[in-house]
Amino acid sequence: MSSSALDNEPQHTTPSPDDPAPHHPKMASAARIALLVLLTAELMDLLDQSVVLTALPAIQESTSAGPSALQWLTTGYSLPVAVGLITGGRLGDLYGRRRILLMGTGVFTAASLLCGLAAGPGVLIGARMLQGVGVALMIPQVLATLHVTFDGESRSKAFGLYGAVHSIANVLGPVMGGLLTEADLFGLSWRPIFLVNVPVGFAVLLVGRKFIPESTVKKADRLDLPGTALSALATVLIVFPLSEGHLHHWPLWCFAMLAAGILALVVFLRHQLRKQDGAPLVPLSLFRGRRFSGGTAAQLMHGLLCGLFFMTWTLYLQRGLGMSPVHAALAFVLLSLGELAGATLAAKSAGRFARRLPQAGALITIAAMAAYGFQAAAGEEDLTLPAMTAPVVLIGFGLGMVGGPLADLSLARVPHEDAGAASGLFNTAIHLGIALGTALTALVFFATTGGSPDAGLNREAFIAVLWWVAGLLALMWALMFSLPKEADNQTD
């Protein structure tokens, strides 16, 4: 971390993406604190995506929420995130990444308090949507600040830890939700899963104000408001039907919304082309570089395969194998522990292997998926959790080697003045991919099961899904050839 980055005054330098970053093997103590705060902000978002899942029965019982309201407790959180990431990233570029990060943290913390105090499902859903707005402001600043603050080996380590946080959240979220709800602290039932964010959010605000360096572009132009509106409209019209369509058996309105969303996206791109000499919401020059365009496409595939695999795996474990929710959760813990090990390896490598590390992770995951598929086909209904431990852990291990390095390598040469916009686009890619993957389940899973709880149908459908996921992994592996073969501090 450069010494100037520790100053709390705005950083106006905008180095060229073609200049190699200097090599800094060690981080100063202030940099470590800043990194801890940034990763804590990221962890709050990731936990709140999953912590609510194990608390849904208790929420339904205490608030008399119907099935539609329960669904909106997750959709109401994820939709504002997907809509606002690009705009949130650009706001950080223009008005200061620390400022927007802390603003988003304040919104998220206040919304978490509202969630914990909500008496009915309407208020709770509204507060969840407000949490999503806060996250859309927060999260692009995390990647952008890591990018502009750290360089060389320090940056690769920081991005490796960023990937490890994702793995930790996958384990902690469902477990923490279940434990806090079961503990019924002070008779509050599920409410502590949201209230715990309040002291953590205040800590991020206080410590972040002191230790996170401010950074912005040399000239803070005004936000492209028409572009913002078009981007939000296109994202809603595309993501909403993809998220909800399978629940409503794909009615005509879903396809009408998708068509309107594609039209809005075309209008948005034409608008951005006209704005490139001004202050565009999306600097299209980002996509001229093979790193960013190829890496973002790989991130889209990453989200797509995760959306397809994790939803169908849950159904396979419980319907196909007859596991209880607790045993199914243990399978997720096994995968997440493998993912944490892979992410730890990526963090310790500090970028020395460049694209070879995430590509190796993709190949390990393909091999593990194939082994799991053959095992599932041979074992059928008799497959047990101990028997599947090896392929499941290896699936997680391979995926853990992908996340942090993919983000690091994709964003490494992005100009500092576009770091927020690039981070917003990169994060949007995985959210859109997850929505697409969830929608794909209708074609490759539910087309076979028809929604039936029949164990044999669910096993057959899941085995077919594994081959689809392996194909998506192979495509992601191929797209990663756009990333550098050698580390930036060696050769490009």
Secondary structure, 3 states (H helix, E strand, C coil): CCHHHHCCCCECCCCCCCCCCCCCCCCCHHHHHHHHHHHHHHHHHHHHHHCCHHHHHHHHHHHCCCHHHHHHHHHHHHHHHHHHHHHHHHHHHHHCHHHHHHHHHHHHHHHHHHHHHCCCHHHHHHHHHHHHHHHHHHHHHHHHHHHHHCCHHHHHHHHHHHHHHHHHHHHHHHHHHHHHHHHCHHHCCCCHHHHCHHHHHHHHHHHHHHHCCCECCCCCCCCCHHHHHHHHHHHHHHHHHHHHHHHHCCCHHHHHHHHHHHHHHHHHHHHHHHHCCCCCCCCHHHHHCHHHHHHHHHHHHHHHHHHHHHHHHHHHHHHHCCCCHHHHHHHHHHHHHHHHHHHHHHHHHCCCCCCHHHHHHHHHHHHHHHHHHHHHHHHHHHCCCCCCHHHHHHHHHHHHCCHHHHHHHHHCCCCHHHHHHHHHHHHHHHHHHHHHHHHHHHHHCHHHHCCCCCHHHHHHHHHHHHHHHHHHHHHHHHHHHHCCCCCCCCCC
